[in-house]
Structure formats: C-alpha cells, structure tokens
Amino acid sequence: MFRIGEFAQIAQVSGRQLRFYDQLGLLRPAHTDPQTGYRYYSIRQLPRLNGILALKELGLSLEQIGPLLKNDIPPAELRGMLTMKRAQLERSLREEETRLRYIESRIAEIDRHGRIGDYDIVVKSVASMPFLSLHGSFENMDEAARIVRAVAEDGARQIRPALRDRLIVVARNDRDEDRLDLEIGFSLTRPSNTSVRIAGGHVLQAGELPAVEAMATIVRPGTNSASHTSFGALGAWIEANRYEVAGPCREVFLESIVEPPGFEGALVEIQFPVRQAA
C-alpha cells in the first residue's frame, strides 16, 4: 500500500487530483485509516487511474468518464461522444488557424510600415434583416450621393422611428461595367409591407438583406475624399489573411447623415462578405 503522496508520485498526478477523484467516486482509496484519515492506494489501482487520464486526454469530462469505467455506456454511444468531441476539436483548430493568420498579418503590417494601421478589422456574422430600399444604376459617385441623401432625408420623415433602423448602401460587384450598381435603403426593426416614395419619383420597397456567416468589417468616419483608404486597408487585410470576397459590399451608416456630423462625418461600417480562399 502507498500513502496518497507516494501513489501520486508514482502515477505522476497531484494529490489534489486523487482527492478530487475520490470525491467523485472515480477512484476510491483501497484503504482509509479510520484513526488518522490517511488514504492508502494499491498499485493495482494504477490501471484504473491511467484509464481515467487516458479518457481525459480524449477530451471527455469526468462526468462522462464515470459511466465508461463501469461499462455502462454502449459502444455506439461512446462513438457518438468521441465523434462530437472530434468535431469540437476540429472547430477549435480552424479558429486557432484563423487567429494565427490574423497575427501573421499584423506582424507583416508592422514589418511593412513600422506600426499597426489606423483601422481595426473585425470578422462577425450578420443576421438577415428586413430592408426597405431602391435598386438603381448610377453614372458616378455624385449621382449616387444625391440619391443616398434623398433616401436618408425622405426616409427619416416618412418611416416611423420605431421601425427605421440603419441607412445602408449595398454595392454589387458582379457586373463588368463602369456604372455603379447600388441598393440604397433602411434596414428595419421588423418586417413591414410599407413602401416610401422619395424625391425624383423613386420608391423604397420592402425586401430582405440575407444573413452572412463571415463579414469582414471596418469602421471609418464619413463619406469623404479620404474614405478610400479604409477600403484599401480592408482589401489588404482580406488578401493577407487568405480570404476572398463572397458577395456585395455594404456600407452601414451608424449615425444619421441628415443631422451633424452629416454625410462627410457620420461613422460608417464597411462590410465585405468573405470566405476562405481556395
């Protein structure tokens, strides 16, 4: 018989672990001295302890290990548990690989410029949302900006504040032409069949913006002459982290453009759907 400290040393575990396994009923001492309370273990208990440790290494919880040691779980159920654990580990590995790419891109940015850039890119999932919008093709940015302002002003007047959410511009990039293919409107707090007529005879009609599993996003102030730098920063990040664009870009105005700080100063979140490049 070995006292708990001796057995812990032989098994290469801590005495605290052995006491914890005793409390859970996973590994009882072979003998406990009724006078002193000292725990004693037999070397024949080592295979059971090794079995506990091996199952822990597979990622199973102590609650799952107990029935396994009693052979209370059929092989099919054990296989299901291990399959689930494998899926969790694979997901964790993918997440760590993504995190590693982010770190590498930051290091590369420091190597190129001697500092971290002014913009932080965040990848997030975006839920589907009701969208009250118009779809049009525009000659240039000035024409598009006029329509954005008209949508913002007339929408703010005609859409109830409780229903109106964010002003959003969706830029579609699947056409090989010089004109701007844009969808401009407001996301809504709930589905609605309402329509809104704005200046110039345009009509905002109800639709939906689809959910996006991975959206690379960056926040910049305003639509102004310097705003192209944030698009460049986001594009460089997408390439450096081995992503590719997977859908239309969105510009989400986080502040109203009909009030100060206005169109040139309101915070805007640029969103690009992305997927891992092949």
Contacts in CASP RR format, 6 or more apart in sequence:
PFRMAT RR
TARGET T0000
AUTHOR 0000-0000-0000
METHOD contacts of the structure
MODEL  1
MFRIGEFAQIAQVSGRQLRFYDQLGLLRPAHTDPQTGYRYYSIRQLPRLN
GILALKELGLSLEQIGPLLKNDIPPAELRGMLTMKRAQLERSLREEETRL
RYIESRIAEIDRHGRIGDYDIVVKSVASMPFLSLHGSFENMDEAARIVRA
VAEDGARQIRPALRDRLIVVARNDRDEDRLDLEIGFSLTRPSNTSVRIAG
GHVLQAGELPAVEAMATIVRPGTNSASHTSFGALGAWIEANRYEVAGPCR
EVFLESIVEPPGFEGALVEIQFPVRQAA
1 30 0 8 1.000
1 31 0 8 1.000
1 40 0 8 1.000
1 41 0 8 1.000
1 42 0 8 1.000
2 10 0 8 1.000
2 40 0 8 1.000
2 41 0 8 1.000
2 42 0 8 1.000
2 43 0 8 1.000
3 38 0 8 1.000
3 39 0 8 1.000
3 40 0 8 1.000
3 41 0 8 1.000
4 15 0 8 1.000
4 18 0 8 1.000
4 19 0 8 1.000
4 29 0 8 1.000
4 38 0 8 1.000
4 39 0 8 1.000
4 40 0 8 1.000
4 41 0 8 1.000
5 15 0 8 1.000
7 18 0 8 1.000
7 41 0 8 1.000
7 45 0 8 1.000
8 14 0 8 1.000
8 15 0 8 1.000
8 17 0 8 1.000
8 18 0 8 1.000
10 43 0 8 1.000
10 46 0 8 1.000
11 18 0 8 1.000
11 46 0 8 1.000
11 49 0 8 1.000
11 50 0 8 1.000
13 49 0 8 1.000
13 53 0 8 1.000
18 27 0 8 1.000
18 39 0 8 1.000
18 41 0 8 1.000
19 39 0 8 1.000
21 27 0 8 1.000
21 49 0 8 1.000
21 52 0 8 1.000
21 62 0 8 1.000
22 28 0 8 1.000
22 29 0 8 1.000
22 39 0 8 1.000
24 62 0 8 1.000
24 66 0 8 1.000
25 66 0 8 1.000
26 52 0 8 1.000
26 62 0 8 1.000
26 65 0 8 1.000
26 66 0 8 1.000
26 69 0 8 1.000
27 45 0 8 1.000
27 48 0 8 1.000
27 49 0 8 1.000
27 52 0 8 1.000
29 39 0 8 1.000
29 40 0 8 1.000
29 41 0 8 1.000
30 40 0 8 1.000
30 41 0 8 1.000
30 42 0 8 1.000
30 44 0 8 1.000
30 45 0 8 1.000
31 39 0 8 1.000
31 40 0 8 1.000
32 38 0 8 1.000
32 39 0 8 1.000
32 40 0 8 1.000
33 40 0 8 1.000
48 69 0 8 1.000
51 69 0 8 1.000
52 62 0 8 1.000
52 65 0 8 1.000
52 69 0 8 1.000
55 64 0 8 1.000
55 65 0 8 1.000
55 68 0 8 1.000
56 62 0 8 1.000
56 65 0 8 1.000
58 82 0 8 1.000
58 85 0 8 1.000
59 85 0 8 1.000
60 68 0 8 1.000
60 81 0 8 1.000
60 85 0 8 1.000
64 81 0 8 1.000
66 72 0 8 1.000
67 73 0 8 1.000
68 78 0 8 1.000
73 81 0 8 1.000
98 123 0 8 1.000
98 241 0 8 1.000
101 240 0 8 1.000
101 241 0 8 1.000
101 242 0 8 1.000
102 241 0 8 1.000
104 240 0 8 1.000
105 237 0 8 1.000
105 240 0 8 1.000
105 241 0 8 1.000
106 116 0 8 1.000
108 240 0 8 1.000
109 115 0 8 1.000
109 116 0 8 1.000
109 117 0 8 1.000
109 240 0 8 1.000
110 116 0 8 1.000
117 233 0 8 1.000
118 233 0 8 1.000
119 218 0 8 1.000
119 219 0 8 1.000
119 220 0 8 1.000
119 230 0 8 1.000
119 233 0 8 1.000
119 234 0 8 1.000
120 218 0 8 1.000
120 219 0 8 1.000
121 216 0 8 1.000
121 217 0 8 1.000
121 218 0 8 1.000
121 233 0 8 1.000
121 234 0 8 1.000
121 237 0 8 1.000
122 216 0 8 1.000
122 217 0 8 1.000
122 218 0 8 1.000
123 214 0 8 1.000
123 215 0 8 1.000
123 216 0 8 1.000
123 217 0 8 1.000
123 274 0 8 1.000
124 214 0 8 1.000
124 215 0 8 1.000
124 217 0 8 1.000
125 211 0 8 1.000
125 212 0 8 1.000
125 213 0 8 1.000
125 214 0 8 1.000
125 215 0 8 1.000
126 211 0 8 1.000
126 212 0 8 1.000
126 215 0 8 1.000
126 271 0 8 1.000
127 211 0 8 1.000
128 208 0 8 1.000
128 209 0 8 1.000
128 210 0 8 1.000
128 211 0 8 1.000
129 165 0 8 1.000
129 187 0 8 1.000
129 188 0 8 1.000
129 208 0 8 1.000
129 209 0 8 1.000
130 187 0 8 1.000
130 188 0 8 1.000
130 189 0 8 1.000
130 190 0 8 1.000
130 191 0 8 1.000
130 192 0 8 1.000
130 206 0 8 1.000
130 207 0 8 1.000
130 208 0 8 1.000
130 209 0 8 1.000
131 168 0 8 1.000
131 183 0 8 1.000
131 185 0 8 1.000
131 186 0 8 1.000
131 187 0 8 1.000
131 188 0 8 1.000
131 206 0 8 1.000
131 207 0 8 1.000
131 208 0 8 1.000
131 209 0 8 1.000
132 159 0 8 1.000
132 185 0 8 1.000
132 186 0 8 1.000
132 187 0 8 1.000
132 188 0 8 1.000
132 192 0 8 1.000
132 194 0 8 1.000
132 195 0 8 1.000
132 196 0 8 1.000
132 204 0 8 1.000
132 205 0 8 1.000
132 206 0 8 1.000
132 207 0 8 1.000
133 168 0 8 1.000
133 170 0 8 1.000
133 183 0 8 1.000
133 184 0 8 1.000
133 185 0 8 1.000
133 186 0 8 1.000
133 204 0 8 1.000
133 205 0 8 1.000
133 207 0 8 1.000
134 147 0 8 1.000
134 151 0 8 1.000
134 183 0 8 1.000
134 184 0 8 1.000
134 185 0 8 1.000
134 198 0 8 1.000
134 202 0 8 1.000
134 203 0 8 1.000
134 204 0 8 1.000
134 205 0 8 1.000
135 182 0 8 1.000
135 183 0 8 1.000
136 181 0 8 1.000
136 182 0 8 1.000
136 183 0 8 1.000
136 184 0 8 1.000
137 179 0 8 1.000
137 180 0 8 1.000
137 181 0 8 1.000
137 182 0 8 1.000
138 144 0 8 1.000
138 147 0 8 1.000
138 179 0 8 1.000
138 180 0 8 1.000
138 182 0 8 1.000
139 179 0 8 1.000
139 180 0 8 1.000
140 180 0 8 1.000
141 180 0 8 1.000
144 169 0 8 1.000
144 180 0 8 1.000
144 182 0 8 1.000
144 184 0 8 1.000
145 223 0 8 1.000
145 263 0 8 1.000
147 182 0 8 1.000
147 184 0 8 1.000
147 202 0 8 1.000
148 167 0 8 1.000
148 169 0 8 1.000
148 184 0 8 1.000
148 257 0 8 1.000
148 263 0 8 1.000
149 257 0 8 1.000
149 258 0 8 1.000
149 263 0 8 1.000
150 198 0 8 1.000
150 199 0 8 1.000
150 200 0 8 1.000
150 202 0 8 1.000
151 167 0 8 1.000
151 184 0 8 1.000
151 185 0 8 1.000
151 186 0 8 1.000
151 198 0 8 1.000
151 202 0 8 1.000
151 204 0 8 1.000
152 167 0 8 1.000
152 253 0 8 1.000
152 256 0 8 1.000
152 257 0 8 1.000
152 258 0 8 1.000
153 199 0 8 1.000
153 258 0 8 1.000
154 196 0 8 1.000
154 197 0 8 1.000
154 198 0 8 1.000
154 199 0 8 1.000
155 164 0 8 1.000
155 186 0 8 1.000
155 196 0 8 1.000
155 198 0 8 1.000
155 204 0 8 1.000
156 164 0 8 1.000
156 256 0 8 1.000
156 258 0 8 1.000
158 196 0 8 1.000
159 186 0 8 1.000
159 188 0 8 1.000
159 194 0 8 1.000
159 196 0 8 1.000
162 189 0 8 1.000
163 188 0 8 1.000
163 189 0 8 1.000
163 190 0 8 1.000
163 192 0 8 1.000
163 194 0 8 1.000
164 186 0 8 1.000
164 188 0 8 1.000
164 189 0 8 1.000
165 186 0 8 1.000
165 187 0 8 1.000
165 188 0 8 1.000
165 189 0 8 1.000
166 186 0 8 1.000
166 187 0 8 1.000
166 252 0 8 1.000
166 253 0 8 1.000
166 254 0 8 1.000
167 185 0 8 1.000
167 186 0 8 1.000
167 252 0 8 1.000
167 253 0 8 1.000
167 256 0 8 1.000
167 257 0 8 1.000
168 184 0 8 1.000
168 185 0 8 1.000
168 186 0 8 1.000
168 187 0 8 1.000
168 209 0 8 1.000
168 250 0 8 1.000
168 251 0 8 1.000
168 252 0 8 1.000
168 253 0 8 1.000
169 182 0 8 1.000
169 183 0 8 1.000
169 184 0 8 1.000
169 185 0 8 1.000
169 250 0 8 1.000
169 251 0 8 1.000
170 182 0 8 1.000
170 183 0 8 1.000
170 184 0 8 1.000
170 209 0 8 1.000
170 248 0 8 1.000
170 249 0 8 1.000
170 250 0 8 1.000
171 180 0 8 1.000
171 181 0 8 1.000
171 182 0 8 1.000
171 248 0 8 1.000
171 249 0 8 1.000
171 250 0 8 1.000
171 251 0 8 1.000
172 181 0 8 1.000
172 182 0 8 1.000
172 183 0 8 1.000
172 248 0 8 1.000
173 181 0 8 1.000
173 245 0 8 1.000
173 247 0 8 1.000
173 248 0 8 1.000
173 249 0 8 1.000
174 247 0 8 1.000
174 248 0 8 1.000
175 181 0 8 1.000
183 248 0 8 1.000
185 204 0 8 1.000
186 204 0 8 1.000
187 209 0 8 1.000
187 252 0 8 1.000
191 206 0 8 1.000
192 206 0 8 1.000
193 206 0 8 1.000
194 206 0 8 1.000
195 203 0 8 1.000
195 204 0 8 1.000
195 205 0 8 1.000
195 206 0 8 1.000
196 203 0 8 1.000
196 204 0 8 1.000
197 203 0 8 1.000
197 204 0 8 1.000
198 204 0 8 1.000
209 250 0 8 1.000
212 271 0 8 1.000
212 273 0 8 1.000
214 243 0 8 1.000
214 246 0 8 1.000
214 273 0 8 1.000
214 274 0 8 1.000
214 275 0 8 1.000
215 271 0 8 1.000
215 272 0 8 1.000
215 273 0 8 1.000
215 274 0 8 1.000
216 234 0 8 1.000
216 237 0 8 1.000
216 238 0 8 1.000
216 243 0 8 1.000
216 271 0 8 1.000
216 272 0 8 1.000
216 273 0 8 1.000
216 274 0 8 1.000
217 269 0 8 1.000
217 270 0 8 1.000
217 271 0 8 1.000
217 272 0 8 1.000
218 230 0 8 1.000
218 233 0 8 1.000
218 234 0 8 1.000
218 237 0 8 1.000
218 269 0 8 1.000
218 270 0 8 1.000
219 254 0 8 1.000
219 267 0 8 1.000
219 268 0 8 1.000
219 269 0 8 1.000
219 270 0 8 1.000
220 227 0 8 1.000
220 230 0 8 1.000
220 267 0 8 1.000
220 268 0 8 1.000
220 270 0 8 1.000
221 261 0 8 1.000
221 265 0 8 1.000
221 266 0 8 1.000
221 267 0 8 1.000
221 268 0 8 1.000
222 261 0 8 1.000
222 262 0 8 1.000
222 263 0 8 1.000
222 264 0 8 1.000
222 265 0 8 1.000
222 266 0 8 1.000
222 267 0 8 1.000
222 268 0 8 1.000
223 251 0 8 1.000
223 263 0 8 1.000
223 264 0 8 1.000
223 265 0 8 1.000
223 266 0 8 1.000
223 268 0 8 1.000
224 264 0 8 1.000
224 265 0 8 1.000
227 268 0 8 1.000
230 270 0 8 1.000
231 270 0 8 1.000
234 270 0 8 1.000
234 272 0 8 1.000
235 272 0 8 1.000
238 244 0 8 1.000
238 245 0 8 1.000
238 272 0 8 1.000
238 274 0 8 1.000
242 276 0 8 1.000
242 277 0 8 1.000
243 274 0 8 1.000
243 275 0 8 1.000
243 276 0 8 1.000
243 277 0 8 1.000
244 274 0 8 1.000
244 275 0 8 1.000
244 276 0 8 1.000
244 277 0 8 1.000
244 278 0 8 1.000
245 272 0 8 1.000
245 273 0 8 1.000
245 274 0 8 1.000
246 273 0 8 1.000
246 274 0 8 1.000
246 275 0 8 1.000
247 272 0 8 1.000
247 273 0 8 1.000
248 273 0 8 1.000
249 270 0 8 1.000
249 271 0 8 1.000
249 272 0 8 1.000
250 270 0 8 1.000
250 271 0 8 1.000
251 268 0 8 1.000
251 269 0 8 1.000
251 270 0 8 1.000
251 271 0 8 1.000
252 268 0 8 1.000
252 269 0 8 1.000
252 271 0 8 1.000
253 266 0 8 1.000
253 267 0 8 1.000
253 268 0 8 1.000
254 266 0 8 1.000
254 267 0 8 1.000
254 268 0 8 1.000
254 269 0 8 1.000
255 261 0 8 1.000
255 262 0 8 1.000
255 265 0 8 1.000
255 266 0 8 1.000
255 267 0 8 1.000
256 262 0 8 1.000
256 266 0 8 1.000
257 263 0 8 1.000
257 266 0 8 1.000
END
